[in-house]
Amino acid sequence: MDLQAGPYVMLAVSDTGQGISKENLARVFEPFFTTKEQGKGTGLGLPTVYGFVKQSRGHVAIYSEINQGTTVKIYLPRCLENDRYTPASAMHEVHHDGQGRLVLLVEDDAQVRQISRHQLETLGYAVIEAENSQQALHQLVCEPDIALLFTDVVMPGGMSGSELAHQARTLRPDLPVLFASGYTGHAMVHHGGLGAGALLLPKPYLRSQLADKLVQAFKSAATSDLDSSLP
């Protein structure tokens, strides 16, 4: 995401429609590009939104899955009286040590998976990958040292991230789970099958946000283990 560091307001709109193909998703901001019939659309709606947001020093991100729906996120710089913005050069660096703990990363998009792996490794974690739930379950059986499951929610192949987490905890009841999704938390609770207490990291995310959620996931699992051991 081409954003300067600083405070932003994010507006997200989600639907449960037919979704947008990857080919069309790459072109949605092109002027005059439309999938509507001739005379039914100009192809200027989203390019206009894109231009307005960019002029406002913001960013637009679209996340979509076929037959699942689409989320549009608009990031705009927060502008309040007496706000003081911190230059990117002055932002503190993330200091985090994953202590070599092994994370199972489950993501069907190869580019997103590569970026996520790099972020995890720079935070001190070891990583093994799976591009779908079936591969992930195989890894869980073969790799007893997996310390955390980090999975996308919406994936192809018939098994969602929430279903994967259920199967994983059948094998490993104490396994911490962190979900990632381009949809908002509200949409995931209602349409993604996640419980209200699930840990969800919205895409796109910063490395510092990932680090914080990982710490939270491990702490939540440790607290759950302690509670289950109490009389």
DOFI-293545 format. One record per residue (C-alpha): x, y, z. Coordinates in steps of 0.25 Angstrom, whole numbers. Example, Ala and Ser with C-alpha at 12.3 -4.5 7.8 and 13.67 -1.06 7.14 Angstrom:
<pts>
<pt><u>49</u><v>-18</v><w>31</w></pt>
<pt><u>55</u><v>-4</v><w>29</w></pt>
</pts>
This chain:
<pts>
<pt><u>0</u><v>0</v><w>0</w></pt>
<pt><u>6</u><v>13</v><w>-4</w></pt>
<pt><u>2</u><v>21</v><w>8</w></pt>
<pt><u>11</u><v>30</v><w>17</w></pt>
<pt><u>11</u><v>26</v><w>32</w></pt>
<pt><u>1</u><v>34</v><w>40</w></pt>
<pt><u>-13</u><v>34</v><w>45</w></pt>
<pt><u>-24</u><v>30</v><w>35</w></pt>
<pt><u>-39</u><v>28</v><w>35</w></pt>
<pt><u>-43</u><v>15</v><w>28</w></pt>
<pt><u>-57</u><v>13</v><w>21</w></pt>
<pt><u>-60</u><v>-1</v><w>17</w></pt>
<pt><u>-73</u><v>-6</v><w>9</w></pt>
<pt><u>-75</u><v>-21</v><w>7</w></pt>
<pt><u>-85</u><v>-28</v><w>-1</w></pt>
<pt><u>-88</u><v>-43</v><w>-2</w></pt>
<pt><u>-90</u><v>-43</v><w>-18</w></pt>
<pt><u>-83</u><v>-51</v><w>-29</w></pt>
<pt><u>-70</u><v>-45</v><w>-27</w></pt>
<pt><u>-60</u><v>-39</v><w>-37</w></pt>
<pt><u>-50</u><v>-48</v><w>-45</w></pt>
<pt><u>-35</u><v>-46</v><w>-43</w></pt>
<pt><u>-34</u><v>-41</v><w>-58</w></pt>
<pt><u>-45</u><v>-30</v><w>-56</w></pt>
<pt><u>-40</u><v>-27</v><w>-42</w></pt>
<pt><u>-27</u><v>-22</v><w>-48</w></pt>
<pt><u>-34</u><v>-13</v><w>-57</w></pt>
<pt><u>-46</u><v>-7</v><w>-48</w></pt>
<pt><u>-39</u><v>7</v><w>-47</w></pt>
<pt><u>-36</u><v>8</v><w>-62</w></pt>
<pt><u>-44</u><v>20</v><w>-68</w></pt>
<pt><u>-55</u><v>15</v><w>-77</w></pt>
<pt><u>-53</u><v>0</v><w>-73</w></pt>
<pt><u>-67</u><v>-7</v><w>-71</w></pt>
<pt><u>-73</u><v>-21</v><w>-71</w></pt>
<pt><u>-87</u><v>-15</v><w>-74</w></pt>
<pt><u>-93</u><v>-16</v><w>-87</w></pt>
<pt><u>-91</u><v>-4</v><w>-97</w></pt>
<pt><u>-99</u><v>8</v><w>-93</w></pt>
<pt><u>-101</u><v>2</v><w>-78</w></pt>
<pt><u>-89</u><v>8</v><w>-72</w></pt>
<pt><u>-78</u><v>18</v><w>-75</w></pt>
<pt><u>-66</u><v>12</v><w>-67</w></pt>
<pt><u>-64</u><v>25</v><w>-60</w></pt>
<pt><u>-69</u><v>22</v><w>-46</w></pt>
<pt><u>-58</u><v>15</v><w>-39</w></pt>
<pt><u>-47</u><v>23</v><w>-47</w></pt>
<pt><u>-54</u><v>36</v><w>-41</w></pt>
<pt><u>-53</u><v>30</v><w>-27</w></pt>
<pt><u>-39</u><v>27</v><w>-29</w></pt>
<pt><u>-35</u><v>40</v><w>-34</w></pt>
<pt><u>-42</u><v>47</v><w>-22</w></pt>
<pt><u>-36</u><v>39</v><w>-12</w></pt>
<pt><u>-22</u><v>40</v><w>-18</w></pt>
<pt><u>-24</u><v>55</v><w>-18</w></pt>
<pt><u>-27</u><v>54</v><w>-3</w></pt>
<pt><u>-14</u><v>47</v><w>0</w></pt>
<pt><u>-22</u><v>34</v><w>2</w></pt>
<pt><u>-23</u><v>20</v><w>-4</w></pt>
<pt><u>-34</u><v>10</v><w>-9</w></pt>
<pt><u>-32</u><v>-5</v><w>-8</w></pt>
<pt><u>-42</u><v>-15</v><w>-13</w></pt>
<pt><u>-43</u><v>-29</v><w>-8</w></pt>
<pt><u>-52</u><v>-39</v><w>-15</w></pt>
<pt><u>-54</u><v>-54</v><w>-16</w></pt>
<pt><u>-63</u><v>-61</v><w>-26</w></pt>
<pt><u>-77</u><v>-65</v><w>-21</w></pt>
<pt><u>-73</u><v>-59</v><w>-8</w></pt>
<pt><u>-74</u><v>-44</v><w>-9</w></pt>
<pt><u>-65</u><v>-31</v><w>-10</w></pt>
<pt><u>-60</u><v>-21</v><w>0</w></pt>
<pt><u>-56</u><v>-7</v><w>-4</w></pt>
<pt><u>-47</u><v>0</v><w>6</w></pt>
<pt><u>-44</u><v>15</v><w>6</w></pt>
<pt><u>-33</u><v>21</v><w>14</w></pt>
<pt><u>-33</u><v>36</v><w>16</w></pt>
<pt><u>-23</u><v>44</v><w>25</w></pt>
<pt><u>-29</u><v>48</v><w>38</w></pt>
<pt><u>-31</u><v>63</v><w>39</w></pt>
<pt><u>-34</u><v>69</v><w>52</w></pt>
<pt><u>-31</u><v>83</v><w>58</w></pt>
<pt><u>-17</u><v>83</v><w>64</w></pt>
<pt><u>-13</u><v>69</v><w>59</w></pt>
<pt><u>2</u><v>67</v><w>58</w></pt>
<pt><u>6</u><v>57</v><w>48</w></pt>
<pt><u>19</u><v>48</v><w>51</w></pt>
<pt><u>28</u><v>47</v><w>39</w></pt>
<pt><u>31</u><v>33</v><w>34</w></pt>
<pt><u>45</u><v>35</v><w>37</w></pt>
<pt><u>42</u><v>37</v><w>52</w></pt>
<pt><u>33</u><v>25</v><w>53</w></pt>
<pt><u>38</u><v>14</v><w>63</w></pt>
<pt><u>43</u><v>1</v><w>57</w></pt>
<pt><u>36</u><v>-11</v><w>61</w></pt>
<pt><u>44</u><v>-20</v><w>71</w></pt>
<pt><u>39</u><v>-34</v><w>72</w></pt>
<pt><u>45</u><v>-47</v><w>74</w></pt>
<pt><u>37</u><v>-59</v><w>70</w></pt>
<pt><u>48</u><v>-68</v><w>76</w></pt>
<pt><u>48</u><v>-77</v><w>64</w></pt>
<pt><u>34</u><v>-82</v><w>67</w></pt>
<pt><u>28</u><v>-89</v><w>55</w></pt>
<pt><u>16</u><v>-83</v><w>48</w></pt>
<pt><u>7</u><v>-90</v><w>38</w></pt>
<pt><u>3</u><v>-80</v><w>27</w></pt>
<pt><u>-9</u><v>-83</v><w>19</w></pt>
<pt><u>-12</u><v>-74</v><w>7</w></pt>
<pt><u>-16</u><v>-77</v><w>-7</w></pt>
<pt><u>-11</u><v>-64</v><w>-13</w></pt>
<pt><u>4</u><v>-67</v><w>-16</w></pt>
<pt><u>8</u><v>-52</v><w>-16</w></pt>
<pt><u>1</u><v>-49</v><w>-3</w></pt>
<pt><u>7</u><v>-62</v><w>3</w></pt>
<pt><u>21</u><v>-58</v><w>-1</w></pt>
<pt><u>19</u><v>-44</v><w>6</w></pt>
<pt><u>13</u><v>-50</v><w>18</w></pt>
<pt><u>25</u><v>-60</v><w>19</w></pt>
<pt><u>35</u><v>-49</v><w>18</w></pt>
<pt><u>28</u><v>-41</v><w>29</w></pt>
<pt><u>27</u><v>-54</v><w>39</w></pt>
<pt><u>42</u><v>-57</v><w>36</w></pt>
<pt><u>46</u><v>-43</v><w>39</w></pt>
<pt><u>39</u><v>-44</v><w>52</w></pt>
<pt><u>47</u><v>-56</v><w>56</w></pt>
<pt><u>37</u><v>-67</v><w>53</w></pt>
<pt><u>40</u><v>-80</v><w>44</w></pt>
<pt><u>30</u><v>-82</v><w>34</w></pt>
<pt><u>24</u><v>-93</v><w>26</w></pt>
<pt><u>13</u><v>-91</v><w>15</w></pt>
<pt><u>1</u><v>-97</v><w>10</w></pt>
<pt><u>-8</u><v>-91</v><w>-2</w></pt>
<pt><u>-21</u><v>-98</v><w>3</w></pt>
<pt><u>-27</u><v>-105</v><w>15</w></pt>
<pt><u>-24</u><v>-119</v><w>10</w></pt>
<pt><u>-9</u><v>-116</v><w>10</w></pt>
<pt><u>-10</u><v>-109</v><w>23</w></pt>
<pt><u>-16</u><v>-121</v><w>30</w></pt>
<pt><u>-5</u><v>-130</v><w>24</w></pt>
<pt><u>5</u><v>-121</v><w>30</w></pt>
<pt><u>-1</u><v>-121</v><w>43</w></pt>
<pt><u>-1</u><v>-136</v><w>44</w></pt>
<pt><u>14</u><v>-136</v><w>39</w></pt>
<pt><u>20</u><v>-125</v><w>46</w></pt>
<pt><u>17</u><v>-126</v><w>61</w></pt>
<pt><u>25</u><v>-113</v><w>64</w></pt>
<pt><u>15</u><v>-104</v><w>58</w></pt>
<pt><u>13</u><v>-93</v><w>68</w></pt>
<pt><u>2</u><v>-85</v><w>62</w></pt>
<pt><u>-8</u><v>-86</v><w>50</w></pt>
<pt><u>-9</u><v>-73</v><w>42</w></pt>
<pt><u>-19</u><v>-75</v><w>31</w></pt>
<pt><u>-28</u><v>-67</v><w>21</w></pt>
<pt><u>-43</u><v>-68</v><w>23</w></pt>
<pt><u>-48</u><v>-69</v><w>9</w></pt>
<pt><u>-41</u><v>-80</v><w>1</w></pt>
<pt><u>-44</u><v>-89</v><w>-11</w></pt>
<pt><u>-45</u><v>-104</v><w>-10</w></pt>
<pt><u>-58</u><v>-105</v><w>-1</w></pt>
<pt><u>-52</u><v>-103</v><w>13</w></pt>
<pt><u>-51</u><v>-89</v><w>18</w></pt>
<pt><u>-41</u><v>-84</v><w>28</w></pt>
<pt><u>-51</u><v>-85</v><w>40</w></pt>
<pt><u>-54</u><v>-100</v><w>36</w></pt>
<pt><u>-39</u><v>-102</v><w>35</w></pt>
<pt><u>-37</u><v>-96</v><w>49</w></pt>
<pt><u>-48</u><v>-106</v><w>54</w></pt>
<pt><u>-41</u><v>-118</v><w>48</w></pt>
<pt><u>-27</u><v>-113</v><w>53</w></pt>
<pt><u>-32</u><v>-111</v><w>67</w></pt>
<pt><u>-38</u><v>-126</v><w>67</w></pt>
<pt><u>-24</u><v>-130</v><w>64</w></pt>
<pt><u>-17</u><v>-119</v><w>73</w></pt>
<pt><u>-27</u><v>-113</v><w>83</w></pt>
<pt><u>-17</u><v>-104</v><w>89</w></pt>
<pt><u>-13</u><v>-98</v><w>75</w></pt>
<pt><u>-13</u><v>-83</v><w>74</w></pt>
<pt><u>-21</u><v>-78</v><w>62</w></pt>
<pt><u>-20</u><v>-64</v><w>55</w></pt>
<pt><u>-29</u><v>-61</v><w>43</w></pt>
<pt><u>-26</u><v>-51</v><w>32</w></pt>
<pt><u>-37</u><v>-46</v><w>22</w></pt>
<pt><u>-39</u><v>-34</v><w>13</w></pt>
<pt><u>-53</u><v>-33</v><w>18</w></pt>
<pt><u>-57</u><v>-26</v><w>31</w></pt>
<pt><u>-58</u><v>-33</v><w>44</w></pt>
<pt><u>-73</u><v>-30</v><w>44</w></pt>
<pt><u>-75</u><v>-37</v><w>31</w></pt>
<pt><u>-66</u><v>-49</v><w>35</w></pt>
<pt><u>-74</u><v>-51</v><w>48</w></pt>
<pt><u>-87</u><v>-51</v><w>40</w></pt>
<pt><u>-83</u><v>-58</v><w>26</w></pt>
<pt><u>-69</u><v>-64</v><w>29</w></pt>
<pt><u>-73</u><v>-74</v><w>40</w></pt>
<pt><u>-64</u><v>-67</v><w>50</w></pt>
<pt><u>-68</u><v>-67</v><w>65</w></pt>
<pt><u>-69</u><v>-53</v><w>72</w></pt>
<pt><u>-56</u><v>-57</v><w>79</w></pt>
<pt><u>-47</u><v>-60</v><w>67</w></pt>
<pt><u>-35</u><v>-52</v><w>65</w></pt>
<pt><u>-36</u><v>-46</v><w>51</w></pt>
<pt><u>-25</u><v>-37</v><w>44</w></pt>
<pt><u>-31</u><v>-29</v><w>33</w></pt>
<pt><u>-23</u><v>-28</v><w>20</w></pt>
<pt><u>-15</u><v>-21</v><w>16</w></pt>
<pt><u>-7</u><v>-20</v><w>29</w></pt>
<pt><u>6</u><v>-14</v><w>34</w></pt>
<pt><u>17</u><v>-23</v><w>40</w></pt>
<pt><u>14</u><v>-16</v><w>53</w></pt>
<pt><u>0</u><v>-20</v><w>53</w></pt>
<pt><u>3</u><v>-34</v><w>50</w></pt>
<pt><u>13</u><v>-34</v><w>61</w></pt>
<pt><u>3</u><v>-29</v><w>71</w></pt>
<pt><u>-8</u><v>-40</v><w>67</w></pt>
<pt><u>2</u><v>-51</v><w>68</w></pt>
<pt><u>6</u><v>-47</v><w>82</w></pt>
<pt><u>-9</u><v>-46</v><w>85</w></pt>
<pt><u>-12</u><v>-60</v><w>79</w></pt>
<pt><u>-1</u><v>-67</v><w>87</w></pt>
<pt><u>-5</u><v>-60</v><w>100</w></pt>
<pt><u>-20</u><v>-64</v><w>97</w></pt>
<pt><u>-16</u><v>-78</v><w>95</w></pt>
<pt><u>-7</u><v>-78</v><w>108</w></pt>
<pt><u>-19</u><v>-72</v><w>116</w></pt>
<pt><u>-28</u><v>-82</v><w>111</w></pt>
<pt><u>-19</u><v>-93</v><w>115</w></pt>
<pt><u>-18</u><v>-88</v><w>129</w></pt>
<pt><u>-33</u><v>-86</v><w>130</w></pt>
<pt><u>-35</u><v>-101</v><w>126</w></pt>
<pt><u>-26</u><v>-106</v><w>136</w></pt>
<pt><u>-33</u><v>-98</v><w>148</w></pt>
<pt><u>-42</u><v>-106</v><w>157</w></pt>
</pts>
